[in-house]
Amino acid sequence: MIEEGKTYVIMGLLDTNSIAYYCGETIERLGGKVVYTVQNERMKKIFLERTLGRADREKMDSLDIKYCEVTIEEEVKALFEELGEVAGVLHSIAFANPKTCLGEEFHTNAFDDLKLGFHISCVSLATVAQYAQTAMPNGGGIVAMTFESRKAFAYYNWMSVNKAALEALTRALARRHGKDLIRVNAVSAGPVQTKAGSAIQGFDTLASTWEKSSPLPWDLVEDKQEVANAVVFLMGNFSKKITGQTLHVDGGASIIGGEIQEHERP
Ligand SMILES: NC(=O)c1ccc[n+]([C@@H]2O[C@H](COP(=O)([O-])OP(=O)(O)OC[C@H]3O[C@@H](n4cnc5c(N)ncnc54)[C@H](O)[C@@H]3O)[C@@H](O)[C@H]2O)c1
């Protein structure tokens, strides 16, 4: 599983609701050392310091946090140069301008927004893998976060396109880094309550109706821990022969045709 005392890098912390936070906590509980990255100091001030209650703020103060804007190659390079050897990396990062790339109308000519969304949500995984590689001389696990991209969801628009590309990139990177004993996988999570989720128009409806197509019960808050457990499995050494995969942690919704019938419910 997690190797005691080894360092795991958790990229994409925003607040205590972030998937990243749950993953980091889980790794620490299992004896790993966690270094989190936050996009920049402004984000840390807004979300980690201003919006939290005292207990959460104290928790945050105890975390090892570095800054890393993933569209700036030098920052990613410097991060991994500074950290020394790491055993696993989580890329839990995405962005698309909600005004132009998400919402009621799919079509847009906001090409700069599309490019930025693609860079942050997809291409940055390759930047991370490129520089993490030097910090993983003995191999390790890189994990990215995705959302069911084989189906077209209302409002999710260009983020869905980015996620499909991210899953393809996961496979390409798995092929490229097999010789380095570095595994690259993605976890496709069902909807969970976070800042990124709530920025998506229609997220509440999608989330509250998820159980209509998931054979297992699905809880928007509690099941963040189940998502984290799968991420940690793929980052650690219990998944040594798994690479290039997208593991769905979504209550099973992705394999169902139609809606779950009343008599099928638990
Ligand atoms: N919330 C969900 O329902 C859900 C479901 C499936 C997948 N995901 C994915 O999980 C990942 C984490 O999202 P979350 O839901 O925990 O939300 P979150 O808002 O807590 O995390 C998103 C993170 O991305 C970071 N980020 C955005 N642009 C960045 C940049 N240029 N450089 C560095 N960091 C940047 C943000 O600062 C934030 O920390 C995302 O990839 C998201 O698409 C979320």
The ligand as an SDF file (V2000), in Angstrom:
LIG
                    3D

 44 48  0  0  0  0  0  0  0  0999 V2000
  -16.0740   17.2240   -7.5460 N   0  0  0  0  0  0  0  0  0  0  0  0
  -16.4590   16.2540   -8.3450 C   0  0  0  0  0  0  0  0  0  0  0  0
  -17.6390   15.8830   -8.3930 O   0  0  0  0  0  0  0  0  0  0  0  0
  -15.4680   15.5690   -9.2210 C   0  0  0  0  0  0  0  0  0  0  0  0
  -15.8380   14.3730   -9.8740 C   0  0  0  0  0  0  0  0  0  0  0  0
  -14.9090   13.7390  -10.6970 C   0  0  0  0  0  0  0  0  0  0  0  0
  -13.6420   14.2970  -10.8830 C   0  0  0  0  0  0  0  0  0  0  0  0
  -13.3140   15.4680  -10.2500 N   0  0  0  0  0  0  0  0  0  0  0  0
  -11.9740   16.0260  -10.4920 C   0  0  0  0  0  0  0  0  0  0  0  0
  -11.2330   16.0140   -9.2900 O   0  0  0  0  0  0  0  0  0  0  0  0
  -10.1950   16.9870   -9.3800 C   0  0  0  0  0  0  0  0  0  0  0  0
  -10.1780   17.8270   -8.1050 C   0  0  0  0  0  0  0  0  0  0  0  0
  -11.3370   18.6140   -8.0190 O   0  0  0  0  0  0  0  0  0  0  0  0
  -12.1620   18.8360   -6.6820 P   0  0  0  0  0  0  0  0  0  0  0  0
  -13.5500   18.4070   -6.9860 O   0  0  0  0  0  0  0  0  0  0  0  0
  -11.4490   18.2900   -5.5060 O   0  0  0  0  0  0  0  0  0  0  0  0
  -12.2530   20.4320   -6.5990 O   0  0  0  0  0  0  0  0  0  0  0  0
  -11.2980   21.5490   -5.9640 P   0  0  0  0  0  0  0  0  0  0  0  0
  -11.8620   22.8400   -6.4630 O   0  0  0  0  0  0  0  0  0  0  0  0
  -11.1860   21.3480   -4.5120 O   0  0  0  0  0  0  0  0  0  0  0  0
   -9.8790   21.2660   -6.6480 O   0  0  0  0  0  0  0  0  0  0  0  0
   -9.5190   21.7410   -7.9250 C   0  0  0  0  0  0  0  0  0  0  0  0
   -8.1010   22.2350   -7.7860 C   0  0  0  0  0  0  0  0  0  0  0  0
   -7.5370   22.6010   -9.0660 O   0  0  0  0  0  0  0  0  0  0  0  0
   -6.6500   23.6740   -8.7910 C   0  0  0  0  0  0  0  0  0  0  0  0
   -6.2130   24.3770   -9.9970 N   0  0  0  0  0  0  0  0  0  0  0  0
   -7.0030   24.9550  -10.9500 C   0  0  0  0  0  0  0  0  0  0  0  0
   -6.2100   25.5740  -11.8740 N   0  0  0  0  0  0  0  0  0  0  0  0
   -4.9150   25.3490  -11.4810 C   0  0  0  0  0  0  0  0  0  0  0  0
   -3.6520   25.7380  -11.9930 C   0  0  0  0  0  0  0  0  0  0  0  0
   -3.5520   26.4660  -13.1300 N   0  0  0  0  0  0  0  0  0  0  0  0
   -2.5230   25.3370  -11.3410 N   0  0  0  0  0  0  0  0  0  0  0  0
   -2.5910   24.6170  -10.2080 C   0  0  0  0  0  0  0  0  0  0  0  0
   -3.7820   24.2210   -9.6460 N   0  0  0  0  0  0  0  0  0  0  0  0
   -4.9050   24.6020  -10.2840 C   0  0  0  0  0  0  0  0  0  0  0  0
   -7.4780   24.5530   -7.8630 C   0  0  0  0  0  0  0  0  0  0  0  0
   -6.6910   25.5680   -7.2530 O   0  0  0  0  0  0  0  0  0  0  0  0
   -8.0040   23.4960   -6.9060 C   0  0  0  0  0  0  0  0  0  0  0  0
   -7.0620   23.2900   -5.8630 O   0  0  0  0  0  0  0  0  0  0  0  0
  -10.4560   17.7630  -10.6640 C   0  0  0  0  0  0  0  0  0  0  0  0
   -9.6690   17.2150  -11.7010 O   0  0  0  0  0  0  0  0  0  0  0  0
  -11.9270   17.4770  -10.9270 C   0  0  0  0  0  0  0  0  0  0  0  0
  -12.2940   17.6190  -12.2910 O   0  0  0  0  0  0  0  0  0  0  0  0
  -14.1790   16.1040   -9.4180 C   0  0  0  0  0  0  0  0  0  0  0  0
  1  2  1  0
  2  3  2  0
  2  4  1  0
  4  5  1  0
  4 44  2  0
  5  6  2  0
  6  7  1  0
  7  8  2  0
  8  9  1  0
  8 44  1  0
  9 10  1  0
  9 42  1  0
 10 11  1  0
 11 12  1  0
 11 40  1  0
 12 13  1  0
 13 14  1  0
 14 15  2  0
 14 16  1  0
 14 17  1  0
 17 18  1  0
 18 19  2  0
 18 20  1  0
 18 21  1  0
 21 22  1  0
 22 23  1  0
 23 24  1  0
 23 38  1  0
 24 25  1  0
 25 26  1  0
 25 36  1  0
 26 27  1  0
 26 35  1  0
 27 28  2  0
 28 29  1  0
 29 30  1  0
 29 35  2  0
 30 31  1  0
 30 32  2  0
 32 33  1  0
 33 34  2  0
 34 35  1  0
 36 37  1  0
 36 38  1  0
 38 39  1  0
 40 41  1  0
 40 42  1  0
 42 43  1  0
M  CHG  2   8   1  16  -1
M  END
$$$$
